[in-house]
Amino acid sequence: HRNLKRFDAAAEDMRVGKLSGAVGSFGHLKPEHEERICASLGLQSASVSTQVLQRDRHAAYIATLAVIASTLDKIALDIRHLQRTEVREAEEFFSAKQKGSSAMPHKRNPITCENICGLARVIRGNAQVALENVALWHERDISHSSAERVILPDTTIALDYILDKTSNLIDKLLVYPHRMMKNLELTGGLVFSGQLLLDLAESGMLREDAYKLVQSHAMAAWASEGEGPTFKERIATDPEVSKRLTPEKIALAFTFERQLANVDTIFDRVLKEYA
């Protein structure tokens, strides 16, 4: 939604034209002629121009496209991480006849995500070129022209392509909730250390003392590498914790429902922006 607003603003800023002559002084054509012709084309007359329209507009436009591409890059990169073998909480669609690797038949490479990430880099690189085009000799050389003939079509086409790719990626995304839960359970409750810290501090324990207590059990659980008591088991048998928190409050600290209680509000906020 933010990117839609950015794009609308950048596109509107680009909706200008000029017929002010070779140096922008209207030496051979009156300003009202420029205004009438630009209006017929659905354009605003640039307040000030030289031989060319100022390239800060073009730079802002390409930079906006680069921000949009970076958002798609972020989405694709997250999916690539989630698709790693040891995580596998989500993955892009993989057809029955698709090949992941010519040498390793077992692979299910996130080729679409990798494609999106790669082209996003190209688009960001083009934004740098657009910024370099802002400063022109005496406000009238055409060093920008050759560069823009490449970056303007390439950037818009590449962004359109990865927008379409991302849309299809999300539509067909495979999500594995059971794997998410399994990964969380592998931590033995470590993911709830922050909640436990807050509960102990709320009970009256100094926050620094609570931090040291929770951290000591967390580090011990990490060091045991799954061979000893889990973090949750260590907390349940700690007398300092038991003095301040009832068994029910300890159990509540380790519930996912408590952490997800306000998730629907987040979705409501997002959906309201699109209404």
C-alpha positions in Angstrom: 0.0 0.0 0.0 2.8 2.4 0.8 4.4 1.5 -2.5 1.2 2.3 -4.4 1.2 5.8 -2.8 4.9 6.2 -3.6 4.3 5.2 -7.2 1.3 7.5 -7.7 3.3 10.5 -6.3 6.3 9.7 -8.4 4.2 9.3 -11.6 2.4 12.5 -10.9 5.7 14.3 -10.5 6.7 13.0 -13.9 3.5 14.3 -15.6 5.1 17.6 -16.9 6.2 18.9 -20.2 8.1 21.9 -21.7 8.1 23.9 -24.9 10.3 26.7 -23.6 12.9 26.6 -26.3 16.6 25.6 -26.4 17.5 27.3 -23.2 14.1 27.5 -21.4 13.6 31.2 -22.0 10.6 31.1 -24.3 12.5 33.0 -27.0 10.4 31.7 -29.9 7.2 30.5 -28.3 4.9 32.1 -25.7 4.3 30.4 -22.3 0.6 30.1 -23.0 1.3 28.0 -26.1 3.2 25.6 -23.9 0.4 25.5 -21.3 -2.2 24.8 -24.0 -0.2 22.1 -25.7 0.8 20.4 -22.4 -2.8 20.5 -21.2 -4.0 18.8 -24.4 -1.5 16.0 -23.6 -2.6 15.7 -20.0 0.6 17.3 -18.7 1.4 20.2 -16.4 3.8 22.9 -17.7 7.1 22.7 -15.9 7.6 25.8 -13.8 11.2 26.2 -14.8 13.1 24.3 -17.5 16.2 24.6 -19.6 16.9 22.7 -22.8 15.5 19.6 -20.9 13.2 18.9 -18.0 15.1 18.6 -14.8 16.3 15.1 -14.1 15.5 15.1 -10.4 12.0 14.0 -11.5 13.3 11.0 -13.4 15.7 10.1 -10.5 12.8 10.2 -8.0 10.7 8.0 -10.3 13.4 5.4 -10.9 14.3 5.5 -7.2 10.6 4.8 -6.4 10.7 1.8 -8.7 13.8 0.6 -7.0 12.1 0.8 -3.6 9.2 -1.3 -5.0 11.6 -3.8 -6.4 13.4 -4.0 -3.0 10.1 -4.8 -1.3 9.6 -7.7 -3.8 13.2 -8.7 -3.1 12.5 -8.8 0.6 9.4 -11.0 0.1 11.3 -13.4 -2.2 14.4 -13.5 0.1 12.2 -14.4 3.1 10.6 -17.3 1.1 14.1 -18.5 0.1 15.1 -18.7 3.7 11.9 -20.4 4.7 12.5 -23.0 1.9 15.9 -24.0 3.2 15.9 -27.8 3.9 16.5 -27.4 7.7 13.6 -24.8 7.9 11.1 -25.8 5.2 8.2 -23.8 6.6 7.1 -22.5 3.1 8.3 -22.9 -0.5 7.5 -21.8 -3.9 5.4 -24.1 -6.1 7.3 -26.9 -7.8 5.6 -28.8 -10.6 5.9 -32.5 -11.0 8.0 -32.2 -14.2 10.2 -29.3 -13.0 13.9 -29.8 -12.4 15.7 -28.1 -9.5 19.3 -29.1 -10.5 20.7 -30.8 -13.5 23.2 -32.6 -11.3 21.2 -33.2 -8.1 17.7 -34.5 -8.9 16.5 -34.1 -5.3 16.7 -30.3 -5.3 13.7 -28.0 -5.3 15.4 -24.7 -6.0 13.4 -21.5 -5.4 14.2 -20.3 -9.0 11.4 -17.7 -9.1 12.5 -16.1 -5.8 16.1 -16.1 -7.0 15.0 -14.5 -10.3 13.1 -11.7 -8.4 16.1 -11.0 -6.1 18.5 -10.8 -9.0 16.4 -8.4 -11.1 15.8 -6.2 -8.0 19.6 -5.7 -7.9 19.6 -4.5 -11.5 16.7 -2.1 -10.8 18.6 -0.6 -7.8 21.6 -0.2 -9.9 19.6 1.7 -12.5 18.5 4.1 -9.7 22.1 5.0 -9.2 22.4 5.9 -12.9 19.3 8.0 -12.7 20.8 10.0 -9.8 24.0 10.5 -11.8 21.8 12.0 -14.5 20.6 14.9 -12.3 23.7 17.1 -12.7 24.1 18.2 -16.3 26.7 20.6 -17.7 25.2 24.1 -17.8 21.8 22.4 -17.4 21.7 21.5 -21.1 24.0 18.6 -22.1 22.6 15.3 -23.2 24.9 12.9 -21.3 21.7 11.6 -19.6 20.1 10.6 -22.9 22.1 7.5 -23.7 21.8 6.3 -20.2 18.0 6.9 -20.0 17.5 5.0 -23.3 18.7 1.9 -21.3 17.5 2.4 -17.8 14.0 3.8 -18.4 12.6 0.9 -20.5 14.8 -1.7 -18.7 13.6 -0.6 -15.3 9.9 -0.5 -16.0 9.9 -3.7 -17.9 12.0 -5.5 -15.2 9.7 -4.3 -12.5 6.6 -5.2 -14.3 8.1 -8.7 -14.8 9.0 -9.3 -11.2 5.6 -7.9 -10.0 3.9 -10.5 -12.1 6.3 -13.2 -10.8 5.7 -12.2 -7.2 1.9 -12.2 -7.7 2.1 -15.8 -9.1 4.5 -16.8 -6.4 2.2 -15.7 -3.6 -0.9 -17.3 -5.3 0.8 -20.7 -5.5 2.9 -20.5 -2.3 3.1 -23.7 -0.4 2.9 -23.2 3.4 3.5 -25.8 6.1 2.1 -24.8 9.5 3.0 -28.2 11.0 6.6 -27.6 10.2 6.5 -24.1 11.7 5.2 -25.6 15.0 7.8 -28.3 14.9 10.6 -25.8 14.5 9.2 -23.8 17.4 9.0 -26.9 19.6 12.6 -27.7 18.8 13.6 -24.7 21.0 12.2 -26.3 24.1 10.4 -23.1 25.0 13.4 -20.7 24.4 11.2 -18.5 22.2 9.2 -17.5 25.3 12.2 -16.2 27.2 11.2 -12.6 26.6 7.7 -13.2 28.0 9.1 -14.9 31.0 11.4 -11.9 31.6 8.5 -9.5 31.5 6.4 -11.7 33.9 9.2 -11.9 36.4 9.8 -8.2 36.3 6.1 -7.6 36.7 6.1 -9.8 39.8 8.5 -7.4 41.5 11.9 -8.9 40.6 14.5 -6.4 39.4 14.6 -6.5 35.7 18.4 -7.0 35.6 18.1 -9.9 38.1 15.2 -11.4 36.0 17.3 -11.1 32.9 20.3 -12.9 34.5 18.1 -15.7 35.8 16.3 -16.3 32.5 19.5 -16.0 30.5 21.3 -18.5 32.7 18.7 -21.1 32.0 18.6 -20.3 28.3 22.3 -20.6 27.9 22.3 -23.9 29.8 19.6 -25.2 27.5 21.6 -24.2 24.5 24.7 -25.8 25.8 23.0 -29.1 26.5 22.2 -29.5 22.8 18.9 -31.3 23.5 20.5 -33.8 25.8 19.5 -32.2 29.1 16.4 -30.5 30.5 14.7 -28.1 28.1 14.5 -24.4 28.9 10.9 -24.8 29.9 11.7 -27.7 32.3 14.6 -25.7 33.9 12.3 -22.8 34.5 9.6 -25.0 36.0 12.0 -26.4 38.6 13.7 -23.1 39.6 12.8 -22.1 43.1 13.3 -18.4 42.4 10.8 -18.5 39.6 8.3 -20.6 41.7 8.5 -18.0 44.5 7.2 -15.3 42.2 5.1 -17.1 39.6 2.4 -19.8 40.1 2.5 -22.9 38.0 -0.5 -21.5 36.0 1.4 -18.2 35.3 4.5 -20.2 34.3 2.4 -22.3 31.9 0.7 -19.1 30.5 4.2 -17.6 29.7 4.8 -20.6 27.4 1.6 -20.4 25.4 1.5 -19.3 21.7 -2.1 -18.1 22.1 -0.8 -15.3 24.4 1.7 -14.1 21.8 -0.8 -14.2 19.0 -3.7 -12.6 20.8 -3.4 -9.3 18.9 -2.5 -10.7 15.4 -6.0 -10.2 14.1 -5.8 -6.5 14.9 -2.7 -6.2 12.7 -4.6 -7.8 9.8 -7.5 -5.5 10.4 -5.2 -2.5 10.2 -3.7 -3.6 6.9 -7.1 -4.5 5.3 -8.5 -1.1 6.5 -5.8 0.6 4.5 -7.0 -1.1 1.3 -10.7 -0.5 2.0 
